[in-house]
């Protein structure tokens, strides 16, 4: 099943079968296209978790339960950041060690 036969670009040039050319016909192609958005969403989520935890800490007014909830949220946000950061660098190092240049070019 073909989703698009050709795409007419501005200036009159055409791109035959844009789905095939954009590498969205495989799972790996889809993941490689989505990976930059996944990191952006993870970063925004981290920011939201840290801000909400900080707000909870600031507004706890000495309440032990609220303060503990804020500390726990802040700890979870930092642990999540470390996991994302380590995963990114492990993939980069694996690409270099195993000689797969596509991995290092994926995140550029």
C-alpha positions in Angstrom: 0.0 0.0 0.0 1.4 3.3 -1.0 0.4 6.3 1.0 1.7 8.9 -1.5 2.8 8.6 -5.0 4.7 11.9 -5.3 5.0 15.1 -3.4 5.2 18.4 -5.3 7.6 20.7 -3.5 7.7 24.5 -3.8 9.6 25.5 -6.9 8.0 22.7 -9.0 10.3 19.9 -8.1 8.8 16.5 -7.0 9.8 13.9 -4.5 8.7 10.4 -5.5 7.3 8.3 -2.7 8.1 10.7 0.3 7.3 8.0 2.8 10.0 5.7 1.4 12.5 8.5 1.2 11.9 9.7 4.8 12.7 6.2 6.1 9.3 5.9 7.9 8.6 2.5 6.4 10.5 0.6 9.2 10.3 0.7 13.0 13.9 1.9 13.2 13.1 4.8 10.8 10.1 5.8 12.9 12.1 5.7 16.1 15.0 7.6 14.6 12.6 10.4 13.5 10.9 10.5 17.0 14.0 10.3 19.2 14.7 14.1 19.2 11.0 14.7 20.2 11.2 12.1 22.9 14.2 13.9 24.5 12.5 17.3 24.3 9.3 15.8 25.9 11.4 14.2 28.6 13.2 17.5 29.3 9.9 19.4 29.6 8.5 16.7 31.9 11.6 17.0 34.1 11.2 20.7 34.3 7.5 20.3 35.3 8.4 17.7 38.0 11.1 19.9 39.5 9.0 23.0 39.5 6.0 21.3 41.0 8.2 19.6 43.7 9.8 23.0 44.5 6.4 24.6 44.7 5.3 21.8 47.1 8.3 22.4 49.2 7.8 26.1 49.3 4.2 25.9 50.3 4.5 23.1 52.8 4.6 25.6 55.7 6.2 23.1 58.0 3.8 20.2 57.2 5.9 17.1 57.4 3.8 15.2 54.9 3.9 17.9 52.3 7.6 18.5 52.7 8.3 14.8 52.3 6.1 14.7 49.2 8.1 17.6 47.8 11.5 16.0 48.6 10.3 12.7 47.1 9.2 14.4 43.9 12.5 16.3 43.6 14.5 13.1 44.1 12.4 11.3 41.5 13.0 14.2 39.0 16.7 14.2 39.6 16.9 10.4 39.3 14.9 10.6 36.0 17.3 13.2 34.7 20.3 11.0 35.5 18.6 8.0 33.8 17.9 10.0 30.6 21.4 11.5 30.6 23.1 8.1 31.2 21.0 6.4 28.5 21.9 9.1 26.0 25.6 8.7 26.6 25.6 4.9 26.8 24.0 4.9 23.3 26.6 7.3 22.0 29.5 5.3 23.5 28.1 2.1 22.1 27.9 3.7 18.7 31.6 4.7 18.9 32.8 1.4 20.4 30.9 -0.8 17.9 31.7 1.6 15.0 28.1 2.4 14.1 28.2 6.0 12.8 24.4 6.1 12.3 23.9 6.2 16.0 26.1 9.2 16.5 24.5 11.0 13.6 21.0 10.2 15.0 21.3 12.8 17.7 22.6 15.6 15.7 
